Amino acid sequence: MGWYSIDAVDAAIKRTKKALLEPFDFWKWIRLGIIVLFVGGGGIGTSNFNLPASYQRQYEDGGTEMPSTEEILNQVSQFWHQYQTYILIAVAIIIFLILLFTLISSIMEFVFVESLVTNHVAIRAYFRKYLRPGFNLFIIQITLLILFLSLFILAMIPLLQRLLSGTVTPGLILSSILWFFGVVLIFAVLVGIIRSLISLAIPVAMYQEVGITAAIKKVFGRFREDWKQVAVYWAVRIIMGIAAVIIVGVAALMLFIIVFLILLVPALILYFILSGLGQGISSPLFWIVMIPYGLLAVIVFILLILLVSVPVPVFMKYHLLTFMQAWYPDVIMPLFDSERADAQYP
């Protein structure tokens, strides 16, 4: 028995090449880039915060002294009462944006899989099709987010108590830093495992026509039966992800430099022409000409970002789907290059 994740690499490369380059479709890349923009940013995260490291008070005798816990709490209380309304409005807006983005991201997870399975990207049609399962995934994502944030806060309470209960020493700061990053590392591993299992469950929910919760249970049950394949899968994914990001990152950087230089030359020509006509930066005509060109340059860079962000996620998702075909054969996915797909998507 071979390792499915290793065997899936070659097939994933072929499927990525066929989907993106045979033939090349500019607008298909843009639509995939929009999907990747939401999918790449979705999921479960943990909060981070910074504690004041050198909050000191100067005295007339030239000495320094750390403020007491009571003074810190008083200042925090004063700040809260002074800006309470603005803080609550800002928090409400942030929470709303997080919820909205997470909802769209959850639906786009299904849209991404369907687009790659069929090799036909139709954002609006697939978005409507998977609105309900995407909403169910959204509920799971938010529940897990609240759970992890609660556990993270509980893990940080002893650290805060130590920092606020007495004198802050270098040893205490060092131990606090180690504790903080240790907790973050543990949570990152747990979040990565859960996100991976959810990603594996999405094709199960789609092509076995079950709820996302039932699909997660099925994947977890299959994981208990054959956990070694998934462990190797995780290792392969980490290595491939690092290698792919480096390769694409270098290519993207070179492309950005080339495009920047191409856009810079006309900008300089326009600048010198307007300056030669006596239309400097204080002239309205200068801005009437340069602002539209600047907007055009921004649009070009946004399109470029969408284009260069496509290959790696597409390859990684095809690798996941190809791995699923071998690891979980009960899930019959009509991938576009299979005989089943030819019958379903003529």
Secondary structure, DSSP 4 states (H G I P E B T S, - for coil): ---HHHHHHHHHHHHHHHHHHTTB-HHHHHHHHHHHHHHHH-S---------SS--EE-TTS-EEPPPHHHHHHHHHHHHHHHHHHHHHHHHHHHHHHHHHHHHHHHHHHHHHHHHHHT---HHHHHHHTHHHHHHHHHHHHHHHHHHHHHHHHHHHHHHHHHHHS---HHHHHHHHHHHHHHHHHHHHHHHHHHHHHHHHHHHHHHTT--HHHHHHHHHHHHHHSHHHHHHHHHHHHHHHHHHHHHHHHHHHHHHHHHHHHHHHHHHHHHHHHHHTT--TTSHHHHHHHHHHHHHHHHHHHHHHHHHTSHHHHHHHHHHHHHHHHH-TTS----TTSHHHHHH--
